[in-house]
Structures are given as C-alpha cells and as structure tokens.
Amino acid sequence: MSMIGKLCRSKSIVFCCDVQERFRDIIQNFGSVLYVSKTMNKASSVLNLPFVVTEQYPKALGHTCSEVGYPTEPTEGYHLFEKKKFSMLTDNVEQLLKEKYPERNQVLLFGIEAHVCVLQTTLDLLERNYQVHILADGVSSRNAFDRSVAFDRLRQSGAFITTSESALFQLMGSADFEKFKEISNLVKDQKPNPGTYP
C-alpha cells in the first residue's frame, strides 16, 4: 500500500459516521458536515464507490439527516448500519468489508464526533492496515478544542488529512475523466464554513 496517500477509485470506500438529527443543533459547523455528507453520497454514486453509513443508537439520537440523502430504491453500493459501539467498525461492517470489498483498502472518512467515533473508527481501520483519509471539512465535534486535538491525534496515528474536494479531484485524476463534469458540478456550490483548521 502506498504510504504517500494517493487515492485510487478501485481501492476506495466511503464512510459516513453518525450524521444524525440529534446532533444538528449541537455540533460546531454542522452545515459543513451536512454539505460534505451530501456531496460524498452523490459523488460515490457517480464514481461507483461503496458508501457505508452508520447511526449511533438511533432510538435516542435519531436517524441520518435527510439532507445526506437515502437511495429511493435498493442500491448495491449503499450500506446502512445501526450501532452502539463508538467505532464504525462493528462486526457487521467488518464482515461487509471482508466479504464484499476485500480489495478496497482506502477509506474516505467523515462525520461526527471527531474526537470519539471518527477517531476510534480511524484507529480500528489503521490497526487492520487500511489507509484512512479524513475529510476535514466534513468532520466536527460539539467543542472546537476537541475537534482540534482530534486532528492532531489522527495525524499522529497515521491518517491522511484532506478535504472532500481535494479527495474527489484526486480520485478523478484528470479533466479527461469521463464523469469529470458531474463531479465538478457537485463542488461548485458555495460551501458552508468548515471551521478553523489546527
């Protein structure tokens, strides 16, 4: 696996961590998290990337925010799991990765909270030799300080810190890519403030 962090479409999978209704009014820069979640869901469909979504105890915290988007009909690459474990790497998700996507070892990860579920998901993935790319504009916490320290911790552990737009353009590689226009149109909108970067 390349340690320079060069993304490849055929090796990538997208993880959306716990972007749920209960967090809407308490997470810093939640609008940016929603924007990235929605954009990456649409882009995953265009690029044929698997899109894995988790919901932390939805009975109490609500389901994934409607803005993220749900498939209107069963979609092979869209996978939704409920969990109580903080990490997204539950038994069901691990089974999915091993059985359906064994060749995909690059995870594009975003969601909440940076210092809890995103961090623990990253550590579990790195421990299993996955390459983790954190989409910083789609990651936040209730407290800005927790978010800032979490980015330091993620870097220390070996994750790559990037943005949703940077990752998407890296996945395309060239303006000659057949779906370049579809992807570039997704990122033309005015973006919400993602907050400061440490």
Residue frames relative to the residue before (quaternion, step in Angstrom):
aa qw qx qy qz dx dy dz
M 1.0000 0.0000 0.0000 0.0000 0.00 0.00 0.00
S 0.4513 -0.6959 0.4845 0.2781 3.59 -0.83 0.94
M 0.2894 -0.7797 0.5328 0.1560 3.55 -0.86 0.97
I 0.5237 0.6011 -0.4418 0.4114 3.58 1.21 0.24
G 0.4818 -0.7219 0.3979 0.2975 3.57 1.26 -0.08
K 0.3319 0.7481 -0.5081 0.2683 3.58 1.06 0.68
L 0.3301 -0.7833 0.4986 0.1700 3.56 -0.51 1.22
C 0.1026 -0.7665 0.6332 0.0307 3.54 -1.20 0.74
R 0.5194 -0.6738 0.4226 0.3124 3.60 -0.75 1.02
S 0.7067 0.4859 -0.2784 0.4324 3.58 0.84 -0.93
K 0.7203 0.4140 -0.2407 0.5019 3.59 1.26 -0.28
S 0.6295 0.5935 -0.3055 0.3977 3.59 1.29 -0.15
I 0.0372 -0.7510 0.6591 0.0140 3.51 -1.31 0.61
V 0.3204 -0.7758 0.5228 0.1486 3.59 -0.99 0.84
F 0.1325 -0.7873 0.6010 0.0374 3.57 -0.92 1.01
C 0.0987 -0.7711 0.6287 0.0174 3.57 -0.83 1.11
C 0.1543 -0.8563 0.4925 0.0202 3.55 -0.31 1.32
D 0.8856 -0.1980 0.1185 0.4030 3.54 -0.67 1.26
V 0.2749 0.7470 -0.5528 0.2467 3.61 0.86 0.94
Q 0.1571 0.8534 -0.4577 0.1937 3.52 0.47 1.34
E 0.7073 -0.5206 0.3028 0.3702 3.53 -1.26 0.64
R 0.6480 0.5523 -0.3349 0.4037 3.60 0.87 -0.87
F 0.6854 0.4974 -0.2787 0.4529 3.58 1.15 -0.58
R 0.4241 0.7685 -0.4274 0.2167 3.56 1.26 -0.40
D 0.8009 0.3189 -0.1501 0.4841 3.60 0.81 -0.96
I 0.7144 0.4616 -0.2609 0.4567 3.60 1.20 -0.03
I 0.6326 0.5306 -0.3298 0.4577 3.59 1.25 -0.22
Q 0.5040 -0.6432 0.4895 0.3045 3.57 -0.95 0.90
N 0.8631 0.0222 -0.0285 0.5038 3.59 -1.02 0.88
F 0.1142 0.8397 -0.5211 0.1016 3.55 0.99 0.87
G 0.5732 0.6052 -0.3767 0.4039 3.59 1.12 -0.59
S 0.6540 0.5009 -0.3112 0.4739 3.58 1.04 -0.75
V 0.6151 0.5341 -0.3418 0.4686 3.58 1.05 -0.74
L 0.6555 0.5043 -0.3058 0.4716 3.59 0.96 -0.85
Y 0.6388 0.5381 -0.3230 0.4449 3.57 0.94 -0.91
V 0.6877 0.4709 -0.2861 0.4727 3.57 0.84 -0.97
S 0.6358 0.5398 -0.3295 0.4425 3.59 0.96 -0.84
K 0.6748 0.4869 -0.2805 0.4784 3.56 0.92 -0.97
T 0.6717 0.5102 -0.2958 0.4484 3.57 0.89 -0.96
M 0.6961 0.4712 -0.2798 0.4638 3.57 0.89 -0.92
N 0.5927 0.5461 -0.3716 0.4609 3.59 1.10 -0.57
K 0.6802 0.4748 -0.2849 0.4803 3.57 0.89 -0.94
A 0.6674 0.5081 -0.3016 0.4532 3.57 0.92 -0.89
S 0.6119 0.5572 -0.3454 0.4425 3.58 1.05 -0.74
S 0.6440 0.5157 -0.3137 0.4700 3.54 1.04 -0.79
V 0.6630 0.5045 -0.2972 0.4663 3.58 0.96 -0.89
L 0.7654 0.3884 -0.1840 0.4789 3.57 0.94 -0.95
N 0.3982 -0.7351 0.4517 0.3116 3.58 1.34 -0.02
L 0.3705 0.7005 -0.5135 0.3291 3.55 0.89 1.01
P 0.4889 -0.6340 0.4962 0.3357 3.62 -0.94 0.73
F 0.1616 -0.7824 0.5993 0.0513 3.57 -1.04 0.86
V 0.0793 -0.8192 0.5677 -0.0163 3.56 -0.39 1.29
V 0.0833 -0.8028 0.5903 -0.0106 3.56 -0.72 1.15
T 0.0719 -0.7764 0.6218 0.0740 3.57 -1.04 0.77
E 0.1777 -0.7437 0.6352 0.1088 3.51 -1.33 0.53
Q 0.3084 -0.7609 0.5477 0.1612 3.56 -0.71 1.12
Y 0.8346 -0.2292 0.1114 0.4884 3.56 -0.61 1.25
P 0.0555 -0.8708 0.4877 0.0288 3.61 0.68 1.10
K 0.5125 0.6352 -0.4280 0.3880 3.60 1.19 -0.36
A 0.7599 0.3308 -0.1784 0.5304 3.57 1.07 -0.73
L 0.7880 0.3634 -0.1577 0.4712 3.58 0.98 -0.86
G 0.5302 -0.6458 0.4058 0.3704 3.58 1.26 0.03
H 0.5622 -0.6094 0.4486 0.3335 3.52 -1.33 0.22
T 0.7301 -0.3923 0.3178 0.4604 3.55 -1.35 0.05
C 0.5531 -0.6324 0.4313 0.3288 3.58 -0.92 0.92
S 0.5665 -0.6490 0.3956 0.3183 3.55 -0.92 0.95
E 0.5929 0.5989 -0.3656 0.3952 3.60 1.09 -0.63
V 0.5705 0.5980 -0.3821 0.4135 3.57 1.14 -0.59
G 0.3829 -0.7504 0.4512 0.2944 3.55 1.09 -0.78
Y 0.1278 -0.7582 0.6367 0.0589 3.51 -1.00 0.92
P 0.5455 -0.5830 0.4628 0.3852 3.60 -1.08 0.52
T 0.4258 -0.7022 0.5072 0.2615 3.59 -0.98 0.80
E 0.7622 0.1143 -0.0981 0.6295 3.56 1.31 -0.21
P 0.6897 -0.4771 0.3119 0.4466 3.62 -1.13 0.41
T 0.0775 -0.8017 0.5925 -0.0122 3.55 -0.79 1.08
E 0.5135 -0.6999 0.4055 0.2863 3.55 -0.67 1.11
G 0.7702 0.4073 -0.2120 0.4427 3.59 0.89 -0.86
Y 0.6192 0.5373 -0.3416 0.4596 3.61 1.28 -0.06
H 0.0049 0.8178 -0.5718 0.0645 3.58 -0.68 1.13
L 0.0754 -0.8095 0.5823 -0.0056 3.58 -0.70 1.12
F 0.0078 -0.8058 0.5906 -0.0429 3.56 -0.85 1.04
E 0.3026 -0.7006 0.6115 0.2092 3.55 -1.12 0.71
K 0.0109 -0.8151 0.5789 -0.0219 3.57 -1.12 0.63
K 0.2448 -0.7084 0.6272 0.2118 3.50 -1.41 0.18
K 0.5341 0.5934 -0.3895 0.4593 3.57 1.25 -0.44
F 0.5050 -0.6595 0.4524 0.3245 3.60 -0.96 0.74
S 0.6693 0.4707 -0.2951 0.4933 3.60 0.96 -0.78
M 0.5026 -0.6339 0.4966 0.3146 3.56 -1.17 0.60
L 0.6213 0.5769 -0.3415 0.4056 3.57 1.17 -0.47
T 0.0449 0.7958 -0.5926 0.1161 3.54 0.43 1.30
D 0.6989 -0.4366 0.3352 0.4567 3.58 -1.25 0.11
N 0.6691 0.5119 -0.3059 0.4435 3.59 0.95 -0.87
V 0.6614 0.4883 -0.3091 0.4781 3.58 1.00 -0.79
E 0.6317 0.5227 -0.3351 0.4642 3.58 0.98 -0.78
Q 0.6442 0.5180 -0.3227 0.4611 3.57 0.96 -0.83
L 0.6263 0.5366 -0.3279 0.4608 3.58 1.01 -0.85
L 0.6768 0.5002 -0.2982 0.4504 3.58 0.85 -0.96
K 0.6995 0.4818 -0.2762 0.4499 3.57 0.89 -0.91
E 0.7559 0.4162 -0.2141 0.4577 3.57 0.88 -0.95
K 0.8011 0.3155 -0.1562 0.4841 3.58 0.90 -0.86
Y 0.8189 0.1790 -0.0694 0.5409 3.59 1.04 -0.70
P 0.1006 0.8455 -0.5209 0.0602 3.62 0.81 0.88
E 0.6720 0.5073 -0.2960 0.4510 3.59 1.17 -0.53
R 0.6373 0.5304 -0.3266 0.4537 3.60 1.25 -0.23
N 0.0362 0.8393 -0.5359 0.0845 3.57 -0.33 1.27
Q 0.6198 0.4771 -0.3570 0.5107 3.58 1.27 0.40
V 0.1037 -0.8148 0.5702 0.0143 3.57 -0.59 1.18
L 0.1951 -0.7364 0.6390 0.1068 3.54 -0.91 1.03
L 0.0480 -0.8546 0.5133 -0.0627 3.55 -0.33 1.30
F 0.1356 0.7587 -0.6304 0.0929 3.55 -1.08 0.85
G 0.4203 0.7014 -0.5113 0.2645 3.57 -1.26 0.27
I 0.4850 -0.6577 0.5070 0.2741 3.54 -1.26 -0.48
E 0.6770 -0.2423 -0.6863 -0.1090 1.51 -2.14 1.17
A 0.6652 -0.5517 0.3360 0.3745 3.55 -1.13 0.73
H 0.7776 0.3910 -0.1795 0.4586 3.55 0.82 -1.07
V 0.7060 0.4028 -0.2615 0.5205 3.60 1.26 -0.05
C 0.8424 0.2085 -0.1158 0.4833 3.59 -0.10 -1.25
V 0.6526 0.4972 -0.3267 0.4693 3.60 0.96 -0.78
L 0.6613 0.5055 -0.3058 0.4622 3.58 0.92 -0.89
Q 0.7050 0.4632 -0.2823 0.4568 3.60 0.79 -0.97
T 0.5947 0.5402 -0.3553 0.4777 3.59 1.12 -0.60
T 0.6545 0.5226 -0.3036 0.4542 3.57 0.93 -0.93
L 0.6690 0.5019 -0.3076 0.4537 3.58 0.84 -0.94
D 0.6535 0.5055 -0.3163 0.4663 3.59 0.97 -0.83
L 0.6637 0.5017 -0.3067 0.4623 3.59 0.96 -0.83
L 0.6575 0.5047 -0.3107 0.4652 3.59 0.92 -0.89
E 0.6260 0.5515 -0.3246 0.4456 3.55 1.06 -0.79
R 0.7187 0.3958 -0.2165 0.5291 3.55 1.22 -0.61
N 0.5646 -0.6666 0.3400 0.3483 3.57 1.27 0.51
Y 0.3893 0.6598 -0.5322 0.3603 3.57 1.05 0.76
Q 0.3731 -0.6629 0.5940 0.2616 3.53 -1.26 0.50
V 0.1405 -0.8238 0.5478 0.0396 3.59 -0.68 1.08
H 0.1098 -0.7768 0.6197 0.0211 3.54 -0.89 1.07
I 0.2081 -0.7985 0.5588 0.0826 3.56 -0.45 1.26
L 0.2556 -0.7533 0.5873 0.1491 3.58 -0.74 1.06
A 0.2980 -0.8362 0.4309 0.1621 3.54 0.14 1.36
D 0.6620 0.5036 -0.3216 0.4524 3.60 1.05 -0.65
G 0.7093 0.4083 -0.2560 0.5144 3.58 1.28 -0.12
V 0.6362 0.5055 -0.3136 0.4913 3.58 1.28 0.33
S 0.1704 0.7954 -0.5687 0.1224 3.58 -0.82 0.93
S 0.2540 -0.7281 0.6169 0.1573 3.52 -1.44 0.03
R 0.6493 -0.4837 0.3871 0.4411 3.57 -1.26 0.06
N 0.7752 0.2733 -0.1157 0.5576 3.54 1.08 -0.82
A 0.4854 -0.6952 0.4500 0.2804 3.58 -0.77 1.04
F 0.6287 0.5403 -0.3439 0.4411 3.60 1.04 -0.71
D 0.6309 0.5243 -0.3287 0.4681 3.59 0.98 -0.82
R 0.6396 0.5269 -0.3171 0.4613 3.58 0.99 -0.86
S 0.6667 0.5174 -0.2976 0.4463 3.56 0.90 -0.96
V 0.6812 0.4722 -0.2894 0.4787 3.58 0.87 -0.94
A 0.6097 0.5671 -0.3480 0.4308 3.59 1.06 -0.73
F 0.6375 0.5178 -0.3389 0.4590 3.61 0.97 -0.76
D 0.6224 0.5249 -0.3381 0.4720 3.58 1.03 -0.75
R 0.6687 0.5069 -0.2921 0.4589 3.56 0.91 -0.95
L 0.6446 0.5262 -0.3166 0.4553 3.57 0.98 -0.82
R 0.6509 0.5039 -0.3044 0.4794 3.57 0.99 -0.86
Q 0.6441 0.5383 -0.3174 0.4411 3.58 0.92 -0.94
S 0.7069 0.4752 -0.2546 0.4578 3.56 1.05 -0.78
G 0.6352 -0.5798 0.3155 0.4009 3.58 1.24 -0.21
A 0.4633 0.6586 -0.4666 0.3660 3.60 1.22 0.28
F 0.3907 -0.6782 0.5660 0.2590 3.56 -1.27 0.49
I 0.2234 -0.7690 0.5860 0.1238 3.58 -0.89 0.95
T 0.1096 0.7891 -0.5905 0.1288 3.56 -0.72 1.11
T 0.4344 -0.6505 0.5253 0.3350 3.60 -1.22 -0.43
S 0.6686 -0.5089 0.3504 0.4137 3.54 -1.24 0.35
E 0.6793 0.4863 -0.3068 0.4560 3.59 0.88 -0.87
S 0.6376 0.5255 -0.3296 0.4569 3.58 0.94 -0.84
A 0.6645 0.5069 -0.3039 0.4573 3.58 0.92 -0.90
L 0.6632 0.5123 -0.3137 0.4464 3.59 0.92 -0.86
F 0.6754 0.4718 -0.3034 0.4787 3.59 0.93 -0.83
Q 0.6148 0.5235 -0.3531 0.4725 3.59 1.09 -0.58
L 0.6463 0.5189 -0.3205 0.4586 3.59 1.00 -0.76
M 0.6680 0.4763 -0.3050 0.4836 3.61 1.08 -0.64
G 0.2559 -0.8303 0.4622 0.1772 3.58 1.00 -0.82
S 0.8166 -0.0184 0.0639 0.5733 3.60 1.06 -0.65
A 0.5412 -0.5994 0.4798 0.3430 3.56 -1.21 0.52
D 0.5858 0.5690 -0.3650 0.4471 3.59 1.28 -0.18
F 0.4332 0.6986 -0.4645 0.3294 3.58 1.26 -0.19
E 0.5586 -0.6802 0.3650 0.3034 3.56 -0.78 1.06
K 0.7669 0.3083 -0.1858 0.5313 3.62 1.10 -0.55
F 0.2145 0.8156 -0.5068 0.1786 3.55 1.23 0.55
K 0.6770 0.5077 -0.3123 0.4318 3.61 0.82 -0.93
E 0.6391 0.5307 -0.3293 0.4489 3.59 0.98 -0.82
I 0.6936 0.4639 -0.2782 0.4757 3.56 0.91 -0.90
S 0.6651 0.5037 -0.3198 0.4491 3.60 0.86 -0.87
N 0.6165 0.5413 -0.3445 0.4562 3.60 1.10 -0.61
L 0.6180 0.5656 -0.3402 0.4272 3.59 1.12 -0.63
V 0.7671 0.3667 -0.1917 0.4902 3.58 1.05 -0.69
K 0.4612 0.6970 -0.4384 0.3306 3.59 1.24 0.25
D 0.5636 0.6299 -0.3837 0.3719 3.57 1.15 -0.55
Q 0.5806 -0.5517 0.4615 0.3815 3.55 -1.26 0.46
K 0.2923 -0.7927 0.5153 0.1437 3.56 -0.71 1.09
P 0.4882 -0.6310 0.5044 0.3302 3.58 -1.08 0.66
N 0.6250 -0.5447 0.4099 0.3804 3.54 -1.26 0.46
P 0.2759 -0.7920 0.5201 0.1619 3.63 -0.64 1.04
G 0.5639 -0.5799 0.3995 0.4314 3.58 1.26 -0.13
T 0.6382 -0.5304 0.3852 0.4038 3.54 -1.27 0.18
Y 0.2979 -0.7303 0.5843 0.1913 3.52 -1.23 0.58
P 0.4737 -0.7099 0.4377 0.2830 3.59 -0.73 1.04
